[in-house]
Amino acid sequence: MGKPITPVPTIKVNKQLATISFTIPLSILETDNLNGWNIYVTTYDYDGIESVLRPLTTEGGQWAFGGGKPADPKIMDDILITIK
């Protein structure tokens, strides 16, 4: 099981190249070698007006996602990146 890092990575999106880049300072990872590392990246929707993650409910609704319980992990998209 991994652990969150602080400070969070710097993220840059390039729509023209269809890329997302993130930078993590090696100093916070306490290593100088990432060979064999797995990085698990997840996304979820954030309500900027209310400053909260959108709620998750069994039924869903206009401003809530359906298909889960409120305490379930809030993950819309995910990707596992393996560094070789």
Distance bins in CASP14 RR format, pairs under 12 A and 6 or more apart:
PFRMAT RR
TARGET T0000
AUTHOR 0000-0000-0000
RMODE 2
METHOD distances of the structure
MODEL  1
1 38 0 0 0 0 0 1 0 0 0 0 0
1 40 0 0 0 0 1 0 0 0 0 0 0
2 29 0 0 0 0 0 1 0 0 0 0 0
2 37 0 0 0 0 0 1 0 0 0 0 0
2 38 0 0 0 0 1 0 0 0 0 0 0
2 39 0 0 0 0 1 0 0 0 0 0 0
2 40 1 0 0 1 0 0 0 0 0 0 0
2 80 0 0 0 0 0 1 0 0 0 0 0
3 28 0 0 0 0 0 1 0 0 0 0 0
3 29 0 0 0 0 0 1 0 0 0 0 0
3 30 0 0 0 0 0 1 0 0 0 0 0
3 40 0 0 0 0 0 1 0 0 0 0 0
4 24 0 0 0 0 0 1 0 0 0 0 0
4 28 0 0 0 0 0 1 0 0 0 0 0
4 39 0 0 0 0 0 1 0 0 0 0 0
4 40 0 0 0 0 0 1 0 0 0 0 0
4 41 0 0 0 0 0 1 0 0 0 0 0
4 42 0 0 0 0 0 1 0 0 0 0 0
5 22 0 0 0 0 0 1 0 0 0 0 0
5 23 0 0 0 0 0 1 0 0 0 0 0
5 24 1 0 0 1 0 0 0 0 0 0 0
5 25 0 0 0 0 1 0 0 0 0 0 0
5 26 0 0 0 0 0 1 0 0 0 0 0
5 27 0 0 0 0 0 1 0 0 0 0 0
5 28 1 0 1 0 0 0 0 0 0 0 0
5 29 1 0 0 1 0 0 0 0 0 0 0
5 30 0 0 0 0 0 1 0 0 0 0 0
5 31 0 0 0 0 0 1 0 0 0 0 0
5 37 0 0 0 0 0 1 0 0 0 0 0
5 39 0 0 0 0 0 1 0 0 0 0 0
5 40 0 0 0 0 0 1 0 0 0 0 0
6 24 0 0 0 0 0 1 0 0 0 0 0
6 25 0 0 0 0 0 1 0 0 0 0 0
6 28 1 0 0 1 0 0 0 0 0 0 0
6 29 0 0 0 0 0 1 0 0 0 0 0
7 22 0 0 0 0 0 1 0 0 0 0 0
7 23 0 0 0 0 0 1 0 0 0 0 0
7 24 0 0 0 0 1 0 0 0 0 0 0
7 25 0 0 0 0 1 0 0 0 0 0 0
7 27 0 0 0 0 0 1 0 0 0 0 0
7 28 1 0 0 1 0 0 0 0 0 0 0
7 29 0 0 0 0 0 1 0 0 0 0 0
8 22 0 0 0 0 1 0 0 0 0 0 0
8 23 0 0 0 0 0 1 0 0 0 0 0
8 24 0 0 0 0 1 0 0 0 0 0 0
8 25 0 0 0 0 0 1 0 0 0 0 0
8 28 0 0 0 0 1 0 0 0 0 0 0
8 41 0 0 0 0 0 1 0 0 0 0 0
9 20 0 0 0 0 0 1 0 0 0 0 0
9 21 0 0 0 0 1 0 0 0 0 0 0
9 22 1 0 1 0 0 0 0 0 0 0 0
9 23 1 0 1 0 0 0 0 0 0 0 0
9 24 1 0 1 0 0 0 0 0 0 0 0
9 25 0 0 0 0 1 0 0 0 0 0 0
9 26 0 0 0 0 0 1 0 0 0 0 0
9 28 0 0 0 0 1 0 0 0 0 0 0
9 29 0 0 0 0 0 1 0 0 0 0 0
9 39 0 0 0 0 1 0 0 0 0 0 0
9 41 0 0 0 0 1 0 0 0 0 0 0
9 81 0 0 0 0 0 1 0 0 0 0 0
10 20 0 0 0 0 0 1 0 0 0 0 0
10 21 0 0 0 0 1 0 0 0 0 0 0
10 22 1 0 0 1 0 0 0 0 0 0 0
10 23 1 0 1 0 0 0 0 0 0 0 0
10 24 0 0 0 0 1 0 0 0 0 0 0
10 25 0 0 0 0 1 0 0 0 0 0 0
10 28 0 0 0 0 0 1 0 0 0 0 0
11 19 0 0 0 0 0 1 0 0 0 0 0
11 20 1 0 0 1 0 0 0 0 0 0 0
11 21 1 0 0 1 0 0 0 0 0 0 0
11 22 1 0 1 0 0 0 0 0 0 0 0
11 23 0 0 0 0 1 0 0 0 0 0 0
11 24 0 0 0 0 0 1 0 0 0 0 0
11 41 0 0 0 0 1 0 0 0 0 0 0
11 43 0 0 0 0 0 1 0 0 0 0 0
12 19 0 0 0 0 1 0 0 0 0 0 0
12 20 1 0 0 1 0 0 0 0 0 0 0
12 21 1 0 1 0 0 0 0 0 0 0 0
12 22 1 0 0 1 0 0 0 0 0 0 0
12 23 1 0 0 1 0 0 0 0 0 0 0
13 19 1 0 0 1 0 0 0 0 0 0 0
13 20 1 0 1 0 0 0 0 0 0 0 0
13 21 0 0 0 0 1 0 0 0 0 0 0
13 22 0 0 0 0 1 0 0 0 0 0 0
14 20 1 0 0 1 0 0 0 0 0 0 0
14 21 1 0 0 1 0 0 0 0 0 0 0
20 41 0 0 0 0 1 0 0 0 0 0 0
20 43 0 0 0 0 0 1 0 0 0 0 0
20 77 0 0 0 0 0 1 0 0 0 0 0
20 79 0 0 0 0 1 0 0 0 0 0 0
20 81 0 0 0 0 0 1 0 0 0 0 0
21 41 0 0 0 0 0 1 0 0 0 0 0
22 39 0 0 0 0 1 0 0 0 0 0 0
22 41 1 0 0 1 0 0 0 0 0 0 0
22 79 0 0 0 0 0 1 0 0 0 0 0
22 81 0 0 0 0 1 0 0 0 0 0 0
23 29 0 0 0 0 0 1 0 0 0 0 0
24 30 0 0 0 0 0 1 0 0 0 0 0
24 31 0 0 0 0 0 1 0 0 0 0 0
24 34 0 0 0 0 1 0 0 0 0 0 0
24 37 0 0 0 0 0 1 0 0 0 0 0
24 39 0 0 0 0 1 0 0 0 0 0 0
24 41 0 0 0 0 0 1 0 0 0 0 0
24 81 0 0 0 0 0 1 0 0 0 0 0
24 83 0 0 0 0 0 1 0 0 0 0 0
25 31 0 0 0 0 0 1 0 0 0 0 0
25 32 0 0 0 0 0 1 0 0 0 0 0
26 32 1 0 1 0 0 0 0 0 0 0 0
26 33 0 0 0 0 1 0 0 0 0 0 0
26 34 1 0 0 1 0 0 0 0 0 0 0
26 37 0 0 0 0 0 1 0 0 0 0 0
29 37 0 0 0 0 1 0 0 0 0 0 0
29 39 0 0 0 0 0 1 0 0 0 0 0
29 83 0 0 0 0 0 1 0 0 0 0 0
31 37 0 0 0 0 1 0 0 0 0 0 0
31 83 0 0 0 0 0 1 0 0 0 0 0
33 83 0 0 0 0 1 0 0 0 0 0 0
33 84 0 0 0 0 0 1 0 0 0 0 0
34 81 0 0 0 0 0 1 0 0 0 0 0
34 82 0 0 0 0 0 1 0 0 0 0 0
34 83 1 0 1 0 0 0 0 0 0 0 0
34 84 0 0 0 0 1 0 0 0 0 0 0
35 82 0 0 0 0 0 1 0 0 0 0 0
35 83 1 0 0 1 0 0 0 0 0 0 0
35 84 1 0 0 1 0 0 0 0 0 0 0
36 81 0 0 0 0 0 1 0 0 0 0 0
36 82 1 0 0 1 0 0 0 0 0 0 0
36 83 1 0 1 0 0 0 0 0 0 0 0
36 84 1 0 0 1 0 0 0 0 0 0 0
37 80 0 0 0 0 0 1 0 0 0 0 0
37 81 0 0 0 0 1 0 0 0 0 0 0
37 82 1 0 0 1 0 0 0 0 0 0 0
37 83 1 0 1 0 0 0 0 0 0 0 0
37 84 0 0 0 0 1 0 0 0 0 0 0
38 79 0 0 0 0 0 1 0 0 0 0 0
38 80 1 0 0 1 0 0 0 0 0 0 0
38 81 1 0 0 1 0 0 0 0 0 0 0
38 82 1 0 1 0 0 0 0 0 0 0 0
38 83 1 0 0 1 0 0 0 0 0 0 0
38 84 0 0 0 0 0 1 0 0 0 0 0
39 78 0 0 0 0 0 1 0 0 0 0 0
39 79 0 0 0 0 1 0 0 0 0 0 0
39 80 1 0 0 1 0 0 0 0 0 0 0
39 81 1 0 1 0 0 0 0 0 0 0 0
39 82 0 0 0 0 1 0 0 0 0 0 0
39 83 1 0 0 1 0 0 0 0 0 0 0
40 73 0 0 0 0 0 1 0 0 0 0 0
40 75 0 0 0 0 1 0 0 0 0 0 0
40 77 0 0 0 0 0 1 0 0 0 0 0
40 78 1 0 0 1 0 0 0 0 0 0 0
40 79 1 0 0 1 0 0 0 0 0 0 0
40 80 1 0 1 0 0 0 0 0 0 0 0
40 81 1 0 0 1 0 0 0 0 0 0 0
40 82 0 0 0 0 0 1 0 0 0 0 0
41 75 0 0 0 0 0 1 0 0 0 0 0
41 76 0 0 0 0 0 1 0 0 0 0 0
41 77 0 0 0 0 1 0 0 0 0 0 0
41 78 1 0 0 1 0 0 0 0 0 0 0
41 79 1 0 1 0 0 0 0 0 0 0 0
41 80 0 0 0 0 1 0 0 0 0 0 0
41 81 1 0 0 1 0 0 0 0 0 0 0
41 82 0 0 0 0 0 1 0 0 0 0 0
42 53 0 0 0 0 0 1 0 0 0 0 0
42 73 0 0 0 0 1 0 0 0 0 0 0
42 74 0 0 0 0 1 0 0 0 0 0 0
42 75 1 0 1 0 0 0 0 0 0 0 0
42 76 1 0 0 1 0 0 0 0 0 0 0
42 77 1 0 0 1 0 0 0 0 0 0 0
42 78 1 0 1 0 0 0 0 0 0 0 0
42 79 0 0 0 0 1 0 0 0 0 0 0
42 80 0 0 0 0 0 1 0 0 0 0 0
42 81 0 0 0 0 0 1 0 0 0 0 0
43 53 0 0 0 0 0 1 0 0 0 0 0
43 54 0 0 0 0 0 1 0 0 0 0 0
43 74 0 0 0 0 1 0 0 0 0 0 0
43 75 1 0 0 1 0 0 0 0 0 0 0
43 76 1 0 1 0 0 0 0 0 0 0 0
43 77 1 0 1 0 0 0 0 0 0 0 0
43 78 1 0 0 1 0 0 0 0 0 0 0
43 79 0 0 0 0 1 0 0 0 0 0 0
44 52 0 0 0 0 0 1 0 0 0 0 0
44 53 1 0 1 0 0 0 0 0 0 0 0
44 54 1 0 0 1 0 0 0 0 0 0 0
44 55 0 0 0 0 0 1 0 0 0 0 0
44 56 0 0 0 0 1 0 0 0 0 0 0
44 65 0 0 0 0 1 0 0 0 0 0 0
44 72 0 0 0 0 0 1 0 0 0 0 0
44 73 0 0 0 0 1 0 0 0 0 0 0
44 74 1 0 1 0 0 0 0 0 0 0 0
44 75 1 0 0 1 0 0 0 0 0 0 0
44 76 1 0 1 0 0 0 0 0 0 0 0
44 77 0 0 0 0 1 0 0 0 0 0 0
44 78 0 0 0 0 1 0 0 0 0 0 0
45 52 0 0 0 0 0 1 0 0 0 0 0
45 53 1 0 0 1 0 0 0 0 0 0 0
45 54 1 0 1 0 0 0 0 0 0 0 0
45 55 0 0 0 0 0 1 0 0 0 0 0
45 56 0 0 0 0 1 0 0 0 0 0 0
45 63 0 0 0 0 1 0 0 0 0 0 0
45 64 0 0 0 0 0 1 0 0 0 0 0
45 65 1 0 0 1 0 0 0 0 0 0 0
45 66 0 0 0 0 0 1 0 0 0 0 0
45 74 0 0 0 0 1 0 0 0 0 0 0
45 75 0 0 0 0 0 1 0 0 0 0 0
45 76 1 0 0 1 0 0 0 0 0 0 0
45 77 0 0 0 0 0 1 0 0 0 0 0
46 52 1 0 0 1 0 0 0 0 0 0 0
46 53 1 0 1 0 0 0 0 0 0 0 0
46 54 1 0 0 1 0 0 0 0 0 0 0
46 55 0 0 0 0 0 1 0 0 0 0 0
46 74 0 0 0 0 1 0 0 0 0 0 0
46 76 0 0 0 0 0 1 0 0 0 0 0
47 53 1 0 0 1 0 0 0 0 0 0 0
47 54 1 0 1 0 0 0 0 0 0 0 0
47 55 0 0 0 0 1 0 0 0 0 0 0
47 62 0 0 0 0 0 1 0 0 0 0 0
47 63 1 0 0 1 0 0 0 0 0 0 0
47 64 0 0 0 0 1 0 0 0 0 0 0
47 65 0 0 0 0 0 1 0 0 0 0 0
47 74 0 0 0 0 0 1 0 0 0 0 0
48 54 0 0 0 0 1 0 0 0 0 0 0
48 63 0 0 0 0 0 1 0 0 0 0 0
49 63 0 0 0 0 1 0 0 0 0 0 0
50 63 0 0 0 0 1 0 0 0 0 0 0
50 64 0 0 0 0 0 1 0 0 0 0 0
52 63 0 0 0 0 0 1 0 0 0 0 0
52 64 0 0 0 0 0 1 0 0 0 0 0
52 74 0 0 0 0 0 1 0 0 0 0 0
53 63 0 0 0 0 0 1 0 0 0 0 0
53 64 0 0 0 0 0 1 0 0 0 0 0
53 65 0 0 0 0 1 0 0 0 0 0 0
53 70 0 0 0 0 0 1 0 0 0 0 0
53 72 0 0 0 0 0 1 0 0 0 0 0
53 73 0 0 0 0 0 1 0 0 0 0 0
53 74 1 0 1 0 0 0 0 0 0 0 0
53 75 0 0 0 0 0 1 0 0 0 0 0
53 76 0 0 0 0 0 1 0 0 0 0 0
54 60 0 0 0 0 1 0 0 0 0 0 0
54 61 0 0 0 0 1 0 0 0 0 0 0
54 62 0 0 0 0 0 1 0 0 0 0 0
54 63 1 0 0 1 0 0 0 0 0 0 0
54 64 1 0 0 1 0 0 0 0 0 0 0
54 65 1 0 1 0 0 0 0 0 0 0 0
54 66 0 0 0 0 1 0 0 0 0 0 0
54 70 0 0 0 0 0 1 0 0 0 0 0
54 74 1 0 0 1 0 0 0 0 0 0 0
54 76 0 0 0 0 1 0 0 0 0 0 0
55 61 0 0 0 0 1 0 0 0 0 0 0
55 62 0 0 0 0 0 1 0 0 0 0 0
55 63 1 0 0 1 0 0 0 0 0 0 0
55 64 1 0 1 0 0 0 0 0 0 0 0
55 65 1 0 0 1 0 0 0 0 0 0 0
55 66 0 0 0 0 1 0 0 0 0 0 0
55 67 0 0 0 0 0 1 0 0 0 0 0
55 68 0 0 0 0 0 1 0 0 0 0 0
55 69 0 0 0 0 0 1 0 0 0 0 0
55 70 1 0 0 1 0 0 0 0 0 0 0
55 71 0 0 0 0 0 1 0 0 0 0 0
55 72 0 0 0 0 0 1 0 0 0 0 0
55 74 0 0 0 0 1 0 0 0 0 0 0
56 63 0 0 0 0 0 1 0 0 0 0 0
56 64 1 0 0 1 0 0 0 0 0 0 0
56 65 1 0 1 0 0 0 0 0 0 0 0
56 66 1 0 0 1 0 0 0 0 0 0 0
56 67 1 0 0 1 0 0 0 0 0 0 0
56 68 1 0 1 0 0 0 0 0 0 0 0
56 69 1 0 0 1 0 0 0 0 0 0 0
56 70 1 0 1 0 0 0 0 0 0 0 0
56 71 0 0 0 0 1 0 0 0 0 0 0
56 72 1 0 1 0 0 0 0 0 0 0 0
56 73 0 0 0 0 1 0 0 0 0 0 0
56 74 1 0 1 0 0 0 0 0 0 0 0
56 75 0 0 0 0 1 0 0 0 0 0 0
56 76 0 0 0 0 1 0 0 0 0 0 0
57 63 0 0 0 0 0 1 0 0 0 0 0
57 64 1 0 1 0 0 0 0 0 0 0 0
57 65 1 0 0 1 0 0 0 0 0 0 0
57 66 1 0 1 0 0 0 0 0 0 0 0
57 67 1 0 0 1 0 0 0 0 0 0 0
57 68 1 0 0 1 0 0 0 0 0 0 0
57 69 1 0 0 1 0 0 0 0 0 0 0
57 70 1 0 0 1 0 0 0 0 0 0 0
57 71 0 0 0 0 0 1 0 0 0 0 0
57 72 0 0 0 0 1 0 0 0 0 0 0
57 74 0 0 0 0 0 1 0 0 0 0 0
58 64 0 0 0 0 1 0 0 0 0 0 0
58 65 0 0 0 0 0 1 0 0 0 0 0
58 66 1 0 0 1 0 0 0 0 0 0 0
58 67 1 0 1 0 0 0 0 0 0 0 0
58 68 1 0 1 0 0 0 0 0 0 0 0
58 69 1 0 0 1 0 0 0 0 0 0 0
58 70 0 0 0 0 1 0 0 0 0 0 0
58 71 0 0 0 0 0 1 0 0 0 0 0
58 72 0 0 0 0 1 0 0 0 0 0 0
59 65 0 0 0 0 0 1 0 0 0 0 0
59 66 1 0 0 1 0 0 0 0 0 0 0
59 67 1 0 0 1 0 0 0 0 0 0 0
59 68 0 0 0 0 1 0 0 0 0 0 0
59 69 0 0 0 0 0 1 0 0 0 0 0
59 70 0 0 0 0 0 1 0 0 0 0 0
60 66 1 1 0 0 0 0 0 0 0 0 0
60 67 1 0 0 1 0 0 0 0 0 0 0
60 68 0 0 0 0 1 0 0 0 0 0 0
60 69 0 0 0 0 0 1 0 0 0 0 0
60 70 0 0 0 0 0 1 0 0 0 0 0
61 67 0 0 0 0 0 1 0 0 0 0 0
64 70 0 0 0 0 1 0 0 0 0 0 0
64 74 0 0 0 0 0 1 0 0 0 0 0
65 72 0 0 0 0 1 0 0 0 0 0 0
65 74 0 0 0 0 1 0 0 0 0 0 0
65 75 0 0 0 0 0 1 0 0 0 0 0
65 76 1 0 0 1 0 0 0 0 0 0 0
66 72 0 0 0 0 1 0 0 0 0 0 0
66 74 0 0 0 0 0 1 0 0 0 0 0
66 76 0 0 0 0 0 1 0 0 0 0 0
67 74 0 0 0 0 0 1 0 0 0 0 0
67 76 0 0 0 0 0 1 0 0 0 0 0
68 74 0 0 0 0 1 0 0 0 0 0 0
68 75 0 0 0 0 0 1 0 0 0 0 0
END
